[in-house]
Amino acid sequence: MRIELDNYSKEVLERVENEMGTDYGRKRNYVKIESLIAAIEDLEYEVHRLEEKIEDREQDIEDNYRQIPVWQQFGVCKYDR
């Protein structure tokens, strides 16, 4: 079964197709419901993948970086006075 897309929905689906690099079988202003479900599943997977990437970056920062004092950032000796 195909449904008719309004202009906004058509633009959204076009952006999703471009982002995902996938053609969801849109014919002019019509698309199959199964194709919309596939698009939603692809976007859900992409959100999950990006959440994991963010968590990995946060863990990397927590594990490998330390706060550098201002005096050390500017090369000023802490004991110069």
C-alpha positions as CSV (number, residue, x, y, z in Angstrom):
1,M,0.0,0.0,0.0
2,R,1.3,3.4,-0.9
3,I,0.5,6.7,0.9
4,E,0.7,10.2,-0.5
5,L,3.3,12.5,1.0
6,D,2.8,16.2,1.5
7,N,5.6,18.6,0.5
8,Y,7.1,18.6,4.0
9,S,7.1,14.8,4.3
10,K,8.6,14.5,0.9
11,E,11.4,16.8,1.8
12,V,12.1,14.9,5.0
13,L,12.2,11.6,3.2
14,E,14.5,13.1,0.6
15,R,16.9,14.2,3.4
16,V,16.7,10.7,5.0
17,E,17.5,9.1,1.6
18,N,20.5,11.4,1.1
19,E,21.8,10.8,4.7
20,M,21.4,7.1,4.6
21,G,22.4,6.7,0.9
22,T,19.3,4.6,0.3
23,D,16.4,4.8,-2.1
24,Y,13.2,4.0,-0.2
25,G,11.2,3.5,-3.4
26,R,9.5,6.9,-3.5
27,K,7.5,7.5,-6.7
28,R,6.8,11.2,-7.0
29,N,4.7,11.9,-3.9
30,Y,3.9,8.3,-3.0
31,V,5.8,5.8,-0.9
32,K,5.1,2.3,0.4
33,I,4.4,2.0,4.1
34,E,7.0,-0.8,4.3
35,S,9.6,1.7,2.9
36,L,8.7,4.2,5.6
37,I,9.2,1.5,8.2
38,A,12.5,0.6,6.7
39,A,13.5,4.3,6.8
40,I,12.5,4.5,10.5
41,E,14.5,1.4,11.3
42,D,17.6,2.8,9.5
43,L,17.3,6.0,11.4
44,E,16.9,4.1,14.7
45,Y,20.0,2.1,14.0
46,E,21.9,5.3,13.1
47,V,20.8,7.0,16.4
48,H,22.0,3.9,18.3
49,R,25.3,3.9,16.5
50,L,25.9,7.6,17.2
51,E,25.0,7.2,20.9
52,E,27.6,4.5,21.2
53,K,30.1,6.7,19.5
54,I,29.4,9.5,21.9
55,E,29.7,7.1,24.9
56,D,33.1,5.8,23.5
57,R,34.4,9.4,23.2
58,E,33.2,10.3,26.7
59,Q,34.9,7.2,28.1
60,D,38.1,8.0,26.1
61,I,38.2,11.5,27.5
62,E,37.6,10.2,31.0
63,D,40.3,7.6,30.7
64,N,43.0,9.6,28.8
65,Y,42.8,13.3,29.5
66,R,43.8,15.3,32.5
67,Q,43.1,18.9,33.4
68,I,46.1,21.1,32.7
69,P,46.6,24.0,35.0
70,V,46.5,27.5,33.5
71,W,50.1,28.3,34.4
72,Q,51.2,25.2,32.5
73,Q,49.1,26.0,29.5
74,F,50.9,29.3,29.0
75,G,54.3,28.1,29.9
76,V,54.6,30.2,33.1
77,C,56.6,28.7,35.9
78,K,54.4,28.2,38.9
79,Y,57.1,29.4,41.2
80,D,58.1,32.6,39.4
81,R,57.3,35.5,41.7
